[in-house]
Amino acid sequence: ESTDAFVEVRVDDTTYKTSIAPKTLNPVWNAQFRFEVHDAAALHSPLELRVFDFDIVSSNDEIGLVLVDVQPLLQARRLGG
């Protein structure tokens, strides 16, 4: 069995979507997204990655979710890492 997977990438109220990787169980996306955060509270929001199986006929099925704490990334960038 395979999926037609895509990912929704979200920080605070901004969401991007990858392209659909058709008919695979090992999708690869080489996508880059830029988030501009103007609200200091949003810097404490996790990076949310939701993986879906695309479906033309019915609603897309969510097949995975990862929440990433961006604070260590921001700290490393401030320190030049």
mmCIF file of the N, C-alpha and C atoms, coordinates in Angstrom:
data_MODEL
# 
_entry.id   MODEL 
# 
loop_
_atom_site.group_PDB 
_atom_site.id 
_atom_site.type_symbol 
_atom_site.label_atom_id 
_atom_site.label_alt_id 
_atom_site.label_comp_id 
_atom_site.label_asym_id 
_atom_site.label_entity_id 
_atom_site.label_seq_id 
_atom_site.pdbx_PDB_ins_code 
_atom_site.Cartn_x 
_atom_site.Cartn_y 
_atom_site.Cartn_z 
_atom_site.occupancy 
_atom_site.B_iso_or_equiv 
_atom_site.pdbx_formal_charge 
_atom_site.auth_seq_id 
_atom_site.auth_comp_id 
_atom_site.auth_asym_id 
_atom_site.auth_atom_id 
_atom_site.pdbx_PDB_model_num 
ATOM 1   N N  . GLU A 1 1  ? 0.837   -1.171 0.000  1.00 0.00 ? 1  GLU A N  1 
ATOM 2   C CA . GLU A 1 1  ? 0.000   0.000  0.000  1.00 0.00 ? 1  GLU A CA 1 
ATOM 3   C C  . GLU A 1 1  ? 0.884   1.238  0.000  1.00 0.00 ? 1  GLU A C  1 
ATOM 4   N N  . SER A 1 2  ? 0.368   2.332  -0.527 1.00 0.00 ? 2  SER A N  1 
ATOM 5   C CA . SER A 1 2  ? 1.147   3.563  -0.592 1.00 0.00 ? 2  SER A CA 1 
ATOM 6   C C  . SER A 1 2  ? 0.262   4.756  -0.245 1.00 0.00 ? 2  SER A C  1 
ATOM 7   N N  . THR A 1 3  ? 0.888   5.909  -0.121 1.00 0.00 ? 3  THR A N  1 
ATOM 8   C CA . THR A 1 3  ? 0.156   7.144  0.162  1.00 0.00 ? 3  THR A CA 1 
ATOM 9   C C  . THR A 1 3  ? 0.498   8.186  -0.886 1.00 0.00 ? 3  THR A C  1 
ATOM 10  N N  . ASP A 1 4  ? -0.332  9.193  -0.936 1.00 0.00 ? 4  ASP A N  1 
ATOM 11  C CA . ASP A 1 4  ? -0.064  10.407 -1.706 1.00 0.00 ? 4  ASP A CA 1 
ATOM 12  C C  . ASP A 1 4  ? 0.148   11.504 -0.672 1.00 0.00 ? 4  ASP A C  1 
ATOM 13  N N  . ALA A 1 5  ? 1.327   11.489 -0.065 1.00 0.00 ? 5  ALA A N  1 
ATOM 14  C CA . ALA A 1 5  ? 1.574   12.293 1.131  1.00 0.00 ? 5  ALA A CA 1 
ATOM 15  C C  . ALA A 1 5  ? 1.943   13.741 0.808  1.00 0.00 ? 5  ALA A C  1 
ATOM 16  N N  . PHE A 1 6  ? 1.531   14.598 1.722  1.00 0.00 ? 6  PHE A N  1 
ATOM 17  C CA . PHE A 1 6  ? 1.985   15.984 1.730  1.00 0.00 ? 6  PHE A CA 1 
ATOM 18  C C  . PHE A 1 6  ? 2.035   16.432 3.182  1.00 0.00 ? 6  PHE A C  1 
ATOM 19  N N  . VAL A 1 7  ? 2.723   17.549 3.426  1.00 0.00 ? 7  VAL A N  1 
ATOM 20  C CA . VAL A 1 7  ? 2.893   18.045 4.791  1.00 0.00 ? 7  VAL A CA 1 
ATOM 21  C C  . VAL A 1 7  ? 2.395   19.477 4.874  1.00 0.00 ? 7  VAL A C  1 
ATOM 22  N N  . GLU A 1 8  ? 1.655   19.760 5.945  1.00 0.00 ? 8  GLU A N  1 
ATOM 23  C CA . GLU A 1 8  ? 1.328   21.134 6.300  1.00 0.00 ? 8  GLU A CA 1 
ATOM 24  C C  . GLU A 1 8  ? 2.329   21.557 7.372  1.00 0.00 ? 8  GLU A C  1 
ATOM 25  N N  . VAL A 1 9  ? 2.996   22.677 7.131  1.00 0.00 ? 9  VAL A N  1 
ATOM 26  C CA . VAL A 1 9  ? 4.002   23.202 8.045  1.00 0.00 ? 9  VAL A CA 1 
ATOM 27  C C  . VAL A 1 9  ? 3.445   24.505 8.613  1.00 0.00 ? 9  VAL A C  1 
ATOM 28  N N  . ARG A 1 10 ? 3.370   24.562 9.948  1.00 0.00 ? 10 ARG A N  1 
ATOM 29  C CA . ARG A 1 10 ? 2.710   25.716 10.568 1.00 0.00 ? 10 ARG A CA 1 
ATOM 30  C C  . ARG A 1 10 ? 3.513   26.247 11.747 1.00 0.00 ? 10 ARG A C  1 
ATOM 31  N N  . VAL A 1 11 ? 3.558   27.581 11.838 1.00 0.00 ? 11 VAL A N  1 
ATOM 32  C CA . VAL A 1 11 ? 4.046   28.289 13.020 1.00 0.00 ? 11 VAL A CA 1 
ATOM 33  C C  . VAL A 1 11 ? 3.028   29.388 13.290 1.00 0.00 ? 11 VAL A C  1 
ATOM 34  N N  . ASP A 1 12 ? 2.501   29.377 14.505 1.00 0.00 ? 12 ASP A N  1 
ATOM 35  C CA . ASP A 1 12 ? 1.512   30.367 14.916 1.00 0.00 ? 12 ASP A CA 1 
ATOM 36  C C  . ASP A 1 12 ? 0.345   30.327 13.937 1.00 0.00 ? 12 ASP A C  1 
ATOM 37  N N  . ASP A 1 13 ? 0.083   31.411 13.215 1.00 0.00 ? 13 ASP A N  1 
ATOM 38  C CA . ASP A 1 13 ? -1.070  31.423 12.309 1.00 0.00 ? 13 ASP A CA 1 
ATOM 39  C C  . ASP A 1 13 ? -0.676  31.351 10.830 1.00 0.00 ? 13 ASP A C  1 
ATOM 40  N N  . THR A 1 14 ? 0.577   31.000 10.542 1.00 0.00 ? 14 THR A N  1 
ATOM 41  C CA . THR A 1 14 ? 1.048   30.879 9.161  1.00 0.00 ? 14 THR A CA 1 
ATOM 42  C C  . THR A 1 14 ? 1.237   29.407 8.809  1.00 0.00 ? 14 THR A C  1 
ATOM 43  N N  . THR A 1 15 ? 0.621   28.978 7.701  1.00 0.00 ? 15 THR A N  1 
ATOM 44  C CA . THR A 1 15 ? 0.696   27.576 7.268  1.00 0.00 ? 15 THR A CA 1 
ATOM 45  C C  . THR A 1 15 ? 1.143   27.504 5.818  1.00 0.00 ? 15 THR A C  1 
ATOM 46  N N  . TYR A 1 16 ? 2.073   26.586 5.548  1.00 0.00 ? 16 TYR A N  1 
ATOM 47  C CA . TYR A 1 16 ? 2.502   26.283 4.190  1.00 0.00 ? 16 TYR A CA 1 
ATOM 48  C C  . TYR A 1 16 ? 2.237   24.806 3.934  1.00 0.00 ? 16 TYR A C  1 
ATOM 49  N N  . LYS A 1 17 ? 2.148   24.431 2.656  1.00 0.00 ? 17 LYS A N  1 
ATOM 50  C CA . LYS A 1 17 ? 1.967   23.030 2.281  1.00 0.00 ? 17 LYS A CA 1 
ATOM 51  C C  . LYS A 1 17 ? 3.041   22.625 1.288  1.00 0.00 ? 17 LYS A C  1 
ATOM 52  N N  . THR A 1 18 ? 3.514   21.389 1.435  1.00 0.00 ? 18 THR A N  1 
ATOM 53  C CA . THR A 1 18 ? 4.453   20.847 0.456  1.00 0.00 ? 18 THR A CA 1 
ATOM 54  C C  . THR A 1 18 ? 3.672   20.365 -0.758 1.00 0.00 ? 18 THR A C  1 
ATOM 55  N N  . SER A 1 19 ? 4.388   19.970 -1.760 1.00 0.00 ? 19 SER A N  1 
ATOM 56  C CA . SER A 1 19 ? 3.750   19.298 -2.891 1.00 0.00 ? 19 SER A CA 1 
ATOM 57  C C  . SER A 1 19 ? 3.353   17.891 -2.451 1.00 0.00 ? 19 SER A C  1 
ATOM 58  N N  . ILE A 1 20 ? 2.549   17.242 -3.255 1.00 0.00 ? 20 ILE A N  1 
ATOM 59  C CA . ILE A 1 20 ? 2.117   15.868 -2.977 1.00 0.00 ? 20 ILE A CA 1 
ATOM 60  C C  . ILE A 1 20 ? 3.157   14.910 -3.543 1.00 0.00 ? 20 ILE A C  1 
ATOM 61  N N  . ALA A 1 21 ? 3.586   13.969 -2.712 1.00 0.00 ? 21 ALA A N  1 
ATOM 62  C CA . ALA A 1 21 ? 4.504   12.911 -3.158 1.00 0.00 ? 21 ALA A CA 1 
ATOM 63  C C  . ALA A 1 21 ? 3.639   11.691 -3.484 1.00 0.00 ? 21 ALA A C  1 
ATOM 64  N N  . PRO A 1 22 ? 3.378   11.440 -4.746 1.00 0.00 ? 22 PRO A N  1 
ATOM 65  C CA . PRO A 1 22 ? 2.403   10.407 -5.099 1.00 0.00 ? 22 PRO A CA 1 
ATOM 66  C C  . PRO A 1 22 ? 2.918   8.980  -4.931 1.00 0.00 ? 22 PRO A C  1 
ATOM 67  N N  . LYS A 1 23 ? 2.004   8.142  -4.478 1.00 0.00 ? 23 LYS A N  1 
ATOM 68  C CA . LYS A 1 23 ? 2.187   6.687  -4.445 1.00 0.00 ? 23 LYS A CA 1 
ATOM 69  C C  . LYS A 1 23 ? 3.516   6.231  -3.853 1.00 0.00 ? 23 LYS A C  1 
ATOM 70  N N  . THR A 1 24 ? 3.790   6.645  -2.622 1.00 0.00 ? 24 THR A N  1 
ATOM 71  C CA . THR A 1 24 ? 5.030   6.245  -1.964 1.00 0.00 ? 24 THR A CA 1 
ATOM 72  C C  . THR A 1 24 ? 4.833   6.121  -0.463 1.00 0.00 ? 24 THR A C  1 
ATOM 73  N N  . LEU A 1 25 ? 5.615   5.262  0.148  1.00 0.00 ? 25 LEU A N  1 
ATOM 74  C CA . LEU A 1 25 ? 5.665   5.174  1.606  1.00 0.00 ? 25 LEU A CA 1 
ATOM 75  C C  . LEU A 1 25 ? 6.916   5.846  2.153  1.00 0.00 ? 25 LEU A C  1 
ATOM 76  N N  . ASN A 1 26 ? 7.763   6.362  1.252  1.00 0.00 ? 26 ASN A N  1 
ATOM 77  C CA . ASN A 1 26 ? 9.000   7.038  1.646  1.00 0.00 ? 26 ASN A CA 1 
ATOM 78  C C  . ASN A 1 26 ? 9.110   8.386  0.943  1.00 0.00 ? 26 ASN A C  1 
ATOM 79  N N  . PRO A 1 27 ? 8.194   9.306  1.233  1.00 0.00 ? 27 PRO A N  1 
ATOM 80  C CA . PRO A 1 27 ? 8.226   10.593 0.535  1.00 0.00 ? 27 PRO A CA 1 
ATOM 81  C C  . PRO A 1 27 ? 9.425   11.435 0.948  1.00 0.00 ? 27 PRO A C  1 
ATOM 82  N N  . VAL A 1 28 ? 9.887   12.227 0.005  1.00 0.00 ? 28 VAL A N  1 
ATOM 83  C CA . VAL A 1 28 ? 10.982  13.165 0.246  1.00 0.00 ? 28 VAL A CA 1 
ATOM 84  C C  . VAL A 1 28 ? 10.542  14.516 -0.307 1.00 0.00 ? 28 VAL A C  1 
ATOM 85  N N  . TRP A 1 29 ? 10.664  15.538 0.526  1.00 0.00 ? 29 TRP A N  1 
ATOM 86  C CA . TRP A 1 29 ? 10.381  16.903 0.089  1.00 0.00 ? 29 TRP A CA 1 
ATOM 87  C C  . TRP A 1 29 ? 11.639  17.721 0.285  1.00 0.00 ? 29 TRP A C  1 
ATOM 88  N N  . ASN A 1 30 ? 11.976  18.472 -0.705 1.00 0.00 ? 30 ASN A N  1 
ATOM 89  C CA . ASN A 1 30 ? 13.115  19.375 -0.610 1.00 0.00 ? 30 ASN A CA 1 
ATOM 90  C C  . ASN A 1 30 ? 12.576  20.802 -0.586 1.00 0.00 ? 30 ASN A C  1 
ATOM 91  N N  . ALA A 1 31 ? 11.625  21.032 0.293  1.00 0.00 ? 31 ALA A N  1 
ATOM 92  C CA . ALA A 1 31 ? 10.942  22.323 0.349  1.00 0.00 ? 31 ALA A CA 1 
ATOM 93  C C  . ALA A 1 31 ? 11.555  23.203 1.426  1.00 0.00 ? 31 ALA A C  1 
ATOM 94  N N  . GLN A 1 32 ? 11.543  24.481 1.162  1.00 0.00 ? 32 GLN A N  1 
ATOM 95  C CA . GLN A 1 32 ? 11.986  25.461 2.153  1.00 0.00 ? 32 GLN A CA 1 
ATOM 96  C C  . GLN A 1 32 ? 10.874  26.474 2.346  1.00 0.00 ? 32 GLN A C  1 
ATOM 97  N N  . PHE A 1 33 ? 10.621  26.809 3.596  1.00 0.00 ? 33 PHE A N  1 
ATOM 98  C CA . PHE A 1 33 ? 9.606   27.798 3.926  1.00 0.00 ? 33 PHE A CA 1 
ATOM 99  C C  . PHE A 1 33 ? 10.222  28.830 4.855  1.00 0.00 ? 33 PHE A C  1 
ATOM 100 N N  . ARG A 1 34 ? 9.801   30.058 4.691  1.00 0.00 ? 34 ARG A N  1 
ATOM 101 C CA . ARG A 1 34 ? 10.312  31.140 5.540  1.00 0.00 ? 34 ARG A CA 1 
ATOM 102 C C  . ARG A 1 34 ? 9.149   31.689 6.361  1.00 0.00 ? 34 ARG A C  1 
ATOM 103 N N  . PHE A 1 35 ? 9.335   31.708 7.660  1.00 0.00 ? 35 PHE A N  1 
ATOM 104 C CA . PHE A 1 35 ? 8.332   32.240 8.561  1.00 0.00 ? 35 PHE A CA 1 
ATOM 105 C C  . PHE A 1 35 ? 8.837   33.550 9.135  1.00 0.00 ? 35 PHE A C  1 
ATOM 106 N N  . GLU A 1 36 ? 8.049   34.590 8.982  1.00 0.00 ? 36 GLU A N  1 
ATOM 107 C CA . GLU A 1 36 ? 8.363   35.867 9.598  1.00 0.00 ? 36 GLU A CA 1 
ATOM 108 C C  . GLU A 1 36 ? 7.436   36.038 10.783 1.00 0.00 ? 36 GLU A C  1 
ATOM 109 N N  . VAL A 1 37 ? 8.025   36.131 11.953 1.00 0.00 ? 37 VAL A N  1 
ATOM 110 C CA . VAL A 1 37 ? 7.251   36.225 13.184 1.00 0.00 ? 37 VAL A CA 1 
ATOM 111 C C  . VAL A 1 37 ? 7.405   37.624 13.749 1.00 0.00 ? 37 VAL A C  1 
ATOM 112 N N  . HIS A 1 38 ? 6.282   38.308 13.907 1.00 0.00 ? 38 HIS A N  1 
ATOM 113 C CA . HIS A 1 38 ? 6.311   39.692 14.392 1.00 0.00 ? 38 HIS A CA 1 
ATOM 114 C C  . HIS A 1 38 ? 5.809   39.797 15.829 1.00 0.00 ? 38 HIS A C  1 
ATOM 115 N N  . ASP A 1 39 ? 5.235   38.728 16.335 1.00 0.00 ? 39 ASP A N  1 
ATOM 116 C CA . ASP A 1 39 ? 4.695   38.710 17.688 1.00 0.00 ? 39 ASP A CA 1 
ATOM 117 C C  . ASP A 1 39 ? 5.627   37.879 18.566 1.00 0.00 ? 39 ASP A C  1 
ATOM 118 N N  . ALA A 1 40 ? 6.165   38.457 19.618 1.00 0.00 ? 40 ALA A N  1 
ATOM 119 C CA . ALA A 1 40 ? 7.121   37.753 20.476 1.00 0.00 ? 40 ALA A CA 1 
ATOM 120 C C  . ALA A 1 40 ? 6.533   36.473 21.051 1.00 0.00 ? 40 ALA A C  1 
ATOM 121 N N  . ALA A 1 41 ? 5.237   36.464 21.329 1.00 0.00 ? 41 ALA A N  1 
ATOM 122 C CA . ALA A 1 41 ? 4.597   35.257 21.867 1.00 0.00 ? 41 ALA A CA 1 
ATOM 123 C C  . ALA A 1 41 ? 4.650   34.118 20.858 1.00 0.00 ? 41 ALA A C  1 
ATOM 124 N N  . ALA A 1 42 ? 4.623   34.444 19.574 1.00 0.00 ? 42 ALA A N  1 
ATOM 125 C CA . ALA A 1 42 ? 4.665   33.409 18.535 1.00 0.00 ? 42 ALA A CA 1 
ATOM 126 C C  . ALA A 1 42 ? 5.998   32.684 18.506 1.00 0.00 ? 42 ALA A C  1 
ATOM 127 N N  . LEU A 1 43 ? 7.045   33.312 19.008 1.00 0.00 ? 43 LEU A N  1 
ATOM 128 C CA . LEU A 1 43 ? 8.354   32.659 19.050 1.00 0.00 ? 43 LEU A CA 1 
ATOM 129 C C  . LEU A 1 43 ? 8.351   31.448 19.970 1.00 0.00 ? 43 LEU A C  1 
ATOM 130 N N  . HIS A 1 44 ? 7.363   31.358 20.821 1.00 0.00 ? 44 HIS A N  1 
ATOM 131 C CA . HIS A 1 44 ? 7.253   30.226 21.729 1.00 0.00 ? 44 HIS A CA 1 
ATOM 132 C C  . HIS A 1 44 ? 6.295   29.167 21.209 1.00 0.00 ? 44 HIS A C  1 
ATOM 133 N N  . SER A 1 45 ? 5.730   29.402 20.033 1.00 0.00 ? 45 SER A N  1 
ATOM 134 C CA . SER A 1 45 ? 4.863   28.399 19.399 1.00 0.00 ? 45 SER A CA 1 
ATOM 135 C C  . SER A 1 45 ? 5.730   27.319 18.769 1.00 0.00 ? 45 SER A C  1 
ATOM 136 N N  . PRO A 1 46 ? 5.301   26.075 18.845 1.00 0.00 ? 46 PRO A N  1 
ATOM 137 C CA . PRO A 1 46 ? 6.090   25.015 18.201 1.00 0.00 ? 46 PRO A CA 1 
ATOM 138 C C  . PRO A 1 46 ? 5.936   25.063 16.679 1.00 0.00 ? 46 PRO A C  1 
ATOM 139 N N  . LEU A 1 47 ? 6.920   24.528 16.001 1.00 0.00 ? 47 LEU A N  1 
ATOM 140 C CA . LEU A 1 47 ? 6.820   24.270 14.570 1.00 0.00 ? 47 LEU A CA 1 
ATOM 141 C C  . LEU A 1 47 ? 5.992   22.999 14.450 1.00 0.00 ? 47 LEU A C  1 
ATOM 142 N N  . GLU A 1 48 ? 4.890   23.079 13.750 1.00 0.00 ? 48 GLU A N  1 
ATOM 143 C CA . GLU A 1 48 ? 3.950   21.963 13.651 1.00 0.00 ? 48 GLU A CA 1 
ATOM 144 C C  . GLU A 1 48 ? 4.023   21.362 12.249 1.00 0.00 ? 48 GLU A C  1 
ATOM 145 N N  . LEU A 1 49 ? 4.283   20.074 12.177 1.00 0.00 ? 49 LEU A N  1 
ATOM 146 C CA . LEU A 1 49 ? 4.345   19.355 10.899 1.00 0.00 ? 49 LEU A CA 1 
ATOM 147 C C  . LEU A 1 49 ? 3.259   18.280 10.909 1.00 0.00 ? 49 LEU A C  1 
ATOM 148 N N  . ARG A 1 50 ? 2.269   18.429 10.058 1.00 0.00 ? 50 ARG A N  1 
ATOM 149 C CA . ARG A 1 50 ? 1.189   17.450 9.945  1.00 0.00 ? 50 ARG A CA 1 
ATOM 150 C C  . ARG A 1 50 ? 1.292   16.770 8.588  1.00 0.00 ? 50 ARG A C  1 
ATOM 151 N N  . VAL A 1 51 ? 1.369   15.451 8.609  1.00 0.00 ? 51 VAL A N  1 
ATOM 152 C CA . VAL A 1 51 ? 1.480   14.675 7.376  1.00 0.00 ? 51 VAL A CA 1 
ATOM 153 C C  . VAL A 1 51 ? 0.102   14.137 7.028  1.00 0.00 ? 51 VAL A C  1 
ATOM 154 N N  . PHE A 1 52 ? -0.273  14.306 5.765  1.00 0.00 ? 52 PHE A N  1 
ATOM 155 C CA . PHE A 1 52 ? -1.581  13.869 5.290  1.00 0.00 ? 52 PHE A CA 1 
ATOM 156 C C  . PHE A 1 52 ? -1.440  12.948 4.088  1.00 0.00 ? 52 PHE A C  1 
ATOM 157 N N  . ASP A 1 53 ? -2.433  12.097 3.913  1.00 0.00 ? 53 ASP A N  1 
ATOM 158 C CA . ASP A 1 53 ? -2.593  11.306 2.697  1.00 0.00 ? 53 ASP A CA 1 
ATOM 159 C C  . ASP A 1 53 ? -3.650  12.020 1.868  1.00 0.00 ? 53 ASP A C  1 
ATOM 160 N N  . PHE A 1 54 ? -3.254  12.546 0.719  1.00 0.00 ? 54 PHE A N  1 
ATOM 161 C CA . PHE A 1 54 ? -4.154  13.291 -0.148 1.00 0.00 ? 54 PHE A CA 1 
ATOM 162 C C  . PHE A 1 54 ? -5.225  12.369 -0.711 1.00 0.00 ? 54 PHE A C  1 
ATOM 163 N N  . ASP A 1 55 ? -6.457  12.850 -0.750 1.00 0.00 ? 55 ASP A N  1 
ATOM 164 C CA . ASP A 1 55 ? -7.568  12.083 -1.298 1.00 0.00 ? 55 ASP A CA 1 
ATOM 165 C C  . ASP A 1 55 ? -8.457  13.011 -2.108 1.00 0.00 ? 55 ASP A C  1 
ATOM 166 N N  . ILE A 1 56 ? -8.687  12.666 -3.359 1.00 0.00 ? 56 ILE A N  1 
ATOM 167 C CA . ILE A 1 56 ? -9.511  13.496 -4.238 1.00 0.00 ? 56 ILE A CA 1 
ATOM 168 C C  . ILE A 1 56 ? -10.985 13.402 -3.859 1.00 0.00 ? 56 ILE A C  1 
ATOM 169 N N  . VAL A 1 57 ? -11.441 12.195 -3.533 1.00 0.00 ? 57 VAL A N  1 
ATOM 170 C CA . VAL A 1 57 ? -12.861 11.945 -3.325 1.00 0.00 ? 57 VAL A CA 1 
ATOM 171 C C  . VAL A 1 57 ? -13.344 12.387 -1.938 1.00 0.00 ? 57 VAL A C  1 
ATOM 172 N N  . SER A 1 58 ? -12.596 12.084 -0.900 1.00 0.00 ? 58 SER A N  1 
ATOM 173 C CA . SER A 1 58 ? -13.013 12.438 0.451  1.00 0.00 ? 58 SER A CA 1 
ATOM 174 C C  . SER A 1 58 ? -11.964 13.353 1.085  1.00 0.00 ? 58 SER A C  1 
ATOM 175 N N  . SER A 1 59 ? -12.130 13.631 2.373  1.00 0.00 ? 59 SER A N  1 
ATOM 176 C CA . SER A 1 59 ? -11.172 14.508 3.041  1.00 0.00 ? 59 SER A CA 1 
ATOM 177 C C  . SER A 1 59 ? -9.826  13.808 3.200  1.00 0.00 ? 59 SER A C  1 
ATOM 178 N N  . ASN A 1 60 ? -8.772  14.597 3.254  1.00 0.00 ? 60 ASN A N  1 
ATOM 179 C CA . ASN A 1 60 ? -7.423  14.052 3.424  1.00 0.00 ? 60 ASN A CA 1 
ATOM 180 C C  . ASN A 1 60 ? -7.305  13.410 4.803  1.00 0.00 ? 60 ASN A C  1 
ATOM 181 N N  . ASP A 1 61 ? -6.582  12.288 4.871  1.00 0.00 ? 61 ASP A N  1 
ATOM 182 C CA . ASP A 1 61 ? -6.384  11.581 6.132  1.00 0.00 ? 61 ASP A CA 1 
ATOM 183 C C  . ASP A 1 61 ? -5.084  12.037 6.776  1.00 0.00 ? 61 ASP A C  1 
ATOM 184 N N  . GLU A 1 62 ? -5.160  12.463 8.032  1.00 0.00 ? 62 GLU A N  1 
ATOM 185 C CA . GLU A 1 62 ? -3.943  12.809 8.762  1.00 0.00 ? 62 GLU A CA 1 
ATOM 186 C C  . GLU A 1 62 ? -3.252  11.517 9.186  1.00 0.00 ? 62 GLU A C  1 
ATOM 187 N N  . ILE A 1 63 ? -1.973  11.389 8.838  1.00 0.00 ? 63 ILE A N  1 
ATOM 188 C CA . ILE A 1 63 ? -1.249  10.155 9.154  1.00 0.00 ? 63 ILE A CA 1 
ATOM 189 C C  . ILE A 1 63 ? -0.055  10.395 10.069 1.00 0.00 ? 63 ILE A C  1 
ATOM 190 N N  . GLY A 1 64 ? 0.204   11.645 10.435 1.00 0.00 ? 64 GLY A N  1 
ATOM 191 C CA . GLY A 1 64 ? 1.307   11.907 11.347 1.00 0.00 ? 64 GLY A CA 1 
ATOM 192 C C  . GLY A 1 64 ? 1.330   13.346 11.808 1.00 0.00 ? 64 GLY A C  1 
ATOM 193 N N  . LEU A 1 65 ? 1.926   13.558 12.983 1.00 0.00 ? 65 LEU A N  1 
ATOM 194 C CA . LEU A 1 65 ? 2.060   14.889 13.560 1.00 0.00 ? 65 LEU A CA 1 
ATOM 195 C C  . LEU A 1 65 ? 3.351   14.953 14.355 1.00 0.00 ? 65 LEU A C  1 
ATOM 196 N N  . VAL A 1 66 ? 4.117   16.029 14.128 1.00 0.00 ? 66 VAL A N  1 
ATOM 197 C CA . VAL A 1 66 ? 5.333   16.278 14.895 1.00 0.00 ? 66 VAL A CA 1 
ATOM 198 C C  . VAL A 1 66 ? 5.305   17.744 15.327 1.00 0.00 ? 66 VAL A C  1 
ATOM 199 N N  . LEU A 1 67 ? 5.589   17.981 16.607 1.00 0.00 ? 67 LEU A N  1 
ATOM 200 C CA . LEU A 1 67 ? 5.722   19.337 17.127 1.00 0.00 ? 67 LEU A CA 1 
ATOM 201 C C  . LEU A 1 67 ? 7.177   19.539 17.511 1.00 0.00 ? 67 LEU A C  1 
ATOM 202 N N  . VAL A 1 68 ? 7.784   20.599 16.968 1.00 0.00 ? 68 VAL A N  1 
ATOM 203 C CA . VAL A 1 68 ? 9.200   20.867 17.195 1.00 0.00 ? 68 VAL A CA 1 
ATOM 204 C C  . VAL A 1 68 ? 9.333   22.155 17.997 1.00 0.00 ? 68 VAL A C  1 
ATOM 205 N N  . ASP A 1 69 ? 10.030  22.075 19.124 1.00 0.00 ? 69 ASP A N  1 
ATOM 206 C CA . ASP A 1 69 ? 10.331  23.256 19.929 1.00 0.00 ? 69 ASP A CA 1 
ATOM 207 C C  . ASP A 1 69 ? 11.417  24.048 19.198 1.00 0.00 ? 69 ASP A C  1 
ATOM 208 N N  . VAL A 1 70 ? 11.092  25.263 18.765 1.00 0.00 ? 70 VAL A N  1 
ATOM 209 C CA . VAL A 1 70 ? 12.047  26.056 17.989 1.00 0.00 ? 70 VAL A CA 1 
ATOM 210 C C  . VAL A 1 70 ? 13.015  26.846 18.859 1.00 0.00 ? 70 VAL A C  1 
ATOM 211 N N  . GLN A 1 71 ? 12.796  26.893 20.158 1.00 0.00 ? 71 GLN A N  1 
ATOM 212 C CA . GLN A 1 71 ? 13.663  27.668 21.040 1.00 0.00 ? 71 GLN A CA 1 
ATOM 213 C C  . GLN A 1 71 ? 15.135  27.259 20.949 1.00 0.00 ? 71 GLN A C  1 
ATOM 214 N N  . PRO A 1 72 ? 15.485  25.967 20.982 1.00 0.00 ? 72 PRO A N  1 
ATOM 215 C CA . PRO A 1 72 ? 16.903  25.605 20.831 1.00 0.00 ? 72 PRO A CA 1 
ATOM 216 C C  . PRO A 1 72 ? 17.495  26.064 19.495 1.00 0.00 ? 72 PRO A C  1 
ATOM 217 N N  . LEU A 1 73 ? 16.695  26.069 18.439 1.00 0.00 ? 73 LEU A N  1 
ATOM 218 C CA . LEU A 1 73 ? 17.181  26.533 17.128 1.00 0.00 ? 73 LEU A CA 1 
ATOM 219 C C  . LEU A 1 73 ? 17.445  28.029 17.150 1.00 0.00 ? 73 LEU A C  1 
ATOM 220 N N  . LEU A 1 74 ? 16.539  28.768 17.779 1.00 0.00 ? 74 LEU A N  1 
ATOM 221 C CA . LEU A 1 74 ? 16.709  30.222 17.865 1.00 0.00 ? 74 LEU A CA 1 
ATOM 222 C C  . LEU A 1 74 ? 17.915  30.578 18.712 1.00 0.00 ? 74 LEU A C  1 
ATOM 223 N N  . GLN A 1 75 ? 18.111  29.861 19.810 1.00 0.00 ? 75 GLN A N  1 
ATOM 224 C CA . GLN A 1 75 ? 19.268  30.110 20.669 1.00 0.00 ? 75 GLN A CA 1 
ATOM 225 C C  . GLN A 1 75 ? 20.577  29.807 19.950 1.00 0.00 ? 75 GLN A C  1 
ATOM 226 N N  . ALA A 1 76 ? 20.608  28.712 19.209 1.00 0.00 ? 76 ALA A N  1 
ATOM 227 C CA . ALA A 1 76 ? 21.815  28.354 18.458 1.00 0.00 ? 76 ALA A CA 1 
ATOM 228 C C  . ALA A 1 76 ? 22.130  29.410 17.400 1.00 0.00 ? 76 ALA A C  1 
ATOM 229 N N  . ARG A 1 77 ? 21.089  29.928 16.777 1.00 0.00 ? 77 ARG A N  1 
ATOM 230 C CA . ARG A 1 77 ? 21.313  30.963 15.749 1.00 0.00 ? 77 ARG A CA 1 
ATOM 231 C C  . ARG A 1 77 ? 21.851  32.241 16.385 1.00 0.00 ? 77 ARG A C  1 
ATOM 232 N N  . ARG A 1 78 ? 21.332  32.603 17.551 1.00 0.00 ? 78 ARG A N  1 
ATOM 233 C CA . ARG A 1 78 ? 21.819  33.794 18.251 1.00 0.00 ? 78 ARG A CA 1 
ATOM 234 C C  . ARG A 1 78 ? 23.274  33.642 18.651 1.00 0.00 ? 78 ARG A C  1 
ATOM 235 N N  . LEU A 1 79 ? 23.685  32.402 18.950 1.00 0.00 ? 79 LEU A N  1 
ATOM 236 C CA . LEU A 1 79 ? 25.063  32.143 19.369 1.00 0.00 ? 79 LEU A CA 1 
ATOM 237 C C  . LEU A 1 79 ? 25.971  31.892 18.177 1.00 0.00 ? 79 LEU A C  1 
ATOM 238 N N  . GLY A 1 80 ? 25.410  31.969 16.965 1.00 0.00 ? 80 GLY A N  1 
ATOM 239 C CA . GLY A 1 80 ? 26.221  31.790 15.771 1.00 0.00 ? 80 GLY A CA 1 
ATOM 240 C C  . GLY A 1 80 ? 26.400  30.355 15.354 1.00 0.00 ? 80 GLY A C  1 
ATOM 241 N N  . GLY A 1 81 ? 25.557  29.451 15.863 1.00 0.00 ? 81 GLY A N  1 
ATOM 242 C CA . GLY A 1 81 ? 25.664  28.033 15.546 1.00 0.00 ? 81 GLY A CA 1 
ATOM 243 C C  . GLY A 1 81 ? 24.951  27.608 14.328 1.00 0.00 ? 81 GLY A C  1 
# 
